[in-house]
Amino acid sequence: MADAVERPDGPNVEEDSVVLDAKGLRALAHPVRVQLVGLLRKYGPSTATRLAERLGVNSGTASYHLRQLGAAGFVEEDTERGNARERWWRSVHRTTFNDPELAEQEPEAALAYQQSVAALYTLRTQQTLNELQTMPRAWRNTFDMSDWALRLTPEEAAALYRELAEVVARYRRDAPETAASAPEGAERVAVITQILPELDAPAASSPHSGPQEEEGSPTS
């Protein structure tokens, strides 16, 4: 889930994708590491010092976590940019995938990783909200936060995920190396999807219990 963690059954699997194994999951089970990988994927190669400034941590902390990510194969030194005084890092894999069985094998690491990703998504939303009023009206009008309450079987929920992923896959992916070729007026847009089972939700009311509340509750 960093940038977004996708699942192996999603469309358009990229050649430089990697399946997240137990070692990789444990390496990413830290909020700073999730953010570091995300920043390198979003903005391209950088130094520990610059990354530390973005995250509000000291450069020693950033360097330590970059080395751990490097040992796990998520980042590597960018030797074309680095020199004796300045060490540059770049992301190795564009996308990671989450194996559902891995959460059962590594429950603590899986939970820590997923919590880090959830916190990062919340931070992204808050950052956009903080900047919303200073954005051009055309972009303010595209901002949306919506939720719809559905009652689905597990199979239907999986189908919903695949359909949403197929829609997103039709649009232009953002990457540092492709930004220059995007059409004029194109900006980075984050699309975050969440399918949240609520198994403790009360059962549907009987037909005689009164009017039903409208299920969709979009807000923007």
C-alpha positions in Angstrom: 0.0 0.0 0.0 2.8 2.2 -0.6 2.4 4.2 -2.9 -0.7 2.1 -3.1 -0.3 -1.6 -2.3 -2.1 -3.5 -5.0 -3.2 -7.1 -5.1 -2.0 -9.8 -7.4 -5.4 -10.1 -9.1 -5.4 -6.5 -10.2 -5.0 -5.4 -13.8 -1.9 -4.2 -15.6 0.7 -5.8 -13.5 4.0 -4.0 -14.4 7.2 -5.8 -15.3 9.1 -4.1 -12.5 6.6 -5.2 -9.8 7.5 -7.4 -6.9 5.5 -9.7 -4.8 5.7 -8.7 -1.1 7.2 -11.6 0.8 7.7 -12.1 4.5 11.1 -10.4 4.5 9.8 -7.4 2.6 6.8 -7.1 4.8 8.9 -7.0 7.9 11.2 -4.4 6.3 8.2 -2.2 5.5 6.5 -2.6 8.9 7.6 0.9 10.0 5.8 4.2 9.1 9.0 6.1 8.2 10.0 3.3 5.7 6.6 3.3 4.1 6.9 7.1 3.6 10.4 6.9 2.3 9.5 4.4 -0.4 6.5 6.5 -1.3 8.5 9.7 -1.6 11.2 8.0 -3.8 8.5 6.6 -6.1 6.6 9.9 -6.3 9.5 12.3 -6.7 12.3 10.2 -7.9 15.9 9.8 -6.5 16.9 11.9 -3.5 19.3 12.0 -0.6 18.7 11.1 3.0 19.0 14.7 4.0 16.3 15.9 1.6 14.0 13.0 2.5 14.5 13.7 6.2 13.4 17.4 5.7 10.2 16.2 4.0 9.4 13.8 6.8 10.4 16.0 9.7 13.0 13.6 11.0 16.8 13.9 11.3 19.1 12.7 8.5 20.5 9.9 10.6 17.1 8.4 11.0 16.4 8.6 7.3 19.8 7.1 6.4 19.2 4.2 8.8 15.8 3.3 7.3 17.1 3.7 3.8 19.8 1.2 4.5 17.2 -1.2 5.9 15.1 -0.7 2.8 18.2 -1.3 0.6 19.0 -4.5 2.4 15.4 -5.7 1.6 15.7 -4.7 -2.0 13.2 -1.8 -2.1 15.7 1.0 -2.7 19.2 1.2 -4.0 22.0 3.7 -4.3 21.8 5.9 -7.4 25.5 5.9 -8.2 25.1 8.2 -11.2 24.1 11.0 -8.9 26.0 10.2 -5.7 29.5 11.3 -4.7 31.9 11.0 -1.8 29.9 13.5 0.3 26.3 12.9 -0.9 24.6 9.5 -1.1 21.5 9.4 -3.4 18.8 6.7 -3.3 16.2 5.6 -5.7 13.2 3.2 -5.7 13.8 -0.2 -7.2 10.2 -1.5 -7.5 7.3 0.5 -8.9 4.6 -1.5 -7.2 4.3 -4.0 -4.4 1.6 -6.6 -4.0 0.0 -7.9 -0.9 -0.4 -11.7 -0.6 -3.5 -12.3 1.6 -1.9 -15.4 3.1 1.1 -13.4 4.2 -1.0 -11.6 6.9 -1.6 -14.9 8.6 2.0 -15.9 8.5 3.3 -12.5 9.8 0.3 -11.0 11.6 2.3 -8.5 13.7 4.3 -7.2 10.7 1.2 -7.1 8.5 -0.7 -5.1 11.0 2.1 -2.6 11.6 2.5 -2.2 7.8 -1.2 -1.7 7.2 -1.5 0.8 10.0 1.4 2.7 8.6 -0.2 2.8 5.2 -3.6 3.9 6.7 -1.8 6.7 8.6 -0.1 7.8 5.4 -3.4 7.9 3.5 -4.9 10.0 6.3 -2.0 12.4 6.1 -2.3 12.8 2.4 -6.0 13.6 2.8 -5.3 16.2 5.5 -2.5 17.8 3.4 -4.9 18.3 0.5 -7.6 19.7 2.8 -5.1 22.2 4.2 -4.2 23.4 0.6 -7.6 23.1 -0.9 -8.7 26.8 -0.5 -5.5 28.0 -2.3 -6.0 25.7 -5.3 -7.5 27.0 -8.6 -11.3 26.5 -8.7 -11.0 23.9 -11.4 -9.0 21.6 -9.1 -11.1 22.4 -6.0 -14.1 21.2 -7.9 -12.4 17.8 -8.5 -11.8 17.1 -4.8 -14.1 14.4 -3.4 -14.5 12.3 -0.3 -17.4 9.9 -0.6 -18.6 6.7 1.0 -21.3 4.3 0.0 -22.7 1.6 2.3 -23.1 -1.7 0.4 -24.2 -5.2 1.4 -22.1 -7.6 -0.5 -20.8 -11.2 -0.4 -17.0 -11.7 -0.3 -17.1 -12.6 -4.0 -19.0 -9.4 -4.8 -16.5 -7.3 -2.8 -13.6 -8.9 -4.7 -15.4 -8.2 -8.0 -15.9 -4.6 -6.9 -12.2 -4.2 -6.2 -11.3 -5.6 -9.7 -13.7 -3.3 -11.4 -12.4 -0.2 -9.6 -8.8 -1.2 -10.4 -9.7 -1.6 -14.0 -11.2 1.9 -14.1 -8.1 3.5 -12.5 -5.9 1.5 -14.9 -7.4 3.3 -17.9 -5.9 6.6 -16.8 -2.3 7.9 -17.0 0.0 6.7 -14.3 2.2 9.2 -12.6 5.9 8.7 -12.4 8.9 11.1 -12.2 10.2 9.9 -15.6 6.9 10.4 -17.4 5.8 13.7 -15.9 7.4 15.7 -18.7 5.4 13.9 -21.4 2.0 14.5 -19.7 -0.3 17.0 -21.5 -0.5 20.6 -20.4 -2.5 21.1 -17.3 -2.0 17.6 -15.9 -1.2 17.4 -12.2 -0.6 14.6 -9.8 -3.9 13.1 -8.5 -4.0 10.5 -5.7 -6.9 8.0 -6.0 -7.2 6.0 -2.7 -9.6 3.1 -2.6 -10.7 1.4 0.6 -13.0 -1.6 0.9 -13.8 -1.9 4.6 -15.8 -5.0 5.7 -18.0 -4.2 8.7 -19.0 -7.7 9.9 -20.5 -6.5 13.1 -23.0 -4.2 11.3 -26.6 -5.0 12.3 -28.6 -7.1 9.8 -31.0 -5.4 7.4 -34.2 -4.1 9.0 -37.4 -5.9 8.3 -39.8 -4.5 5.6 -42.1 -3.2 8.3 -39.5 -1.3 10.4 -40.0 2.0 8.6 -38.3 3.9 5.7 -34.8 2.9 4.8 -32.0 5.5 4.9 -30.4 6.2 1.6 -27.2 4.2 1.3 -25.0 6.5 -0.7 -23.5 9.3 1.3 -21.1 11.2 -0.9 -19.5 14.3 0.4 -17.2 16.7 -1.4 
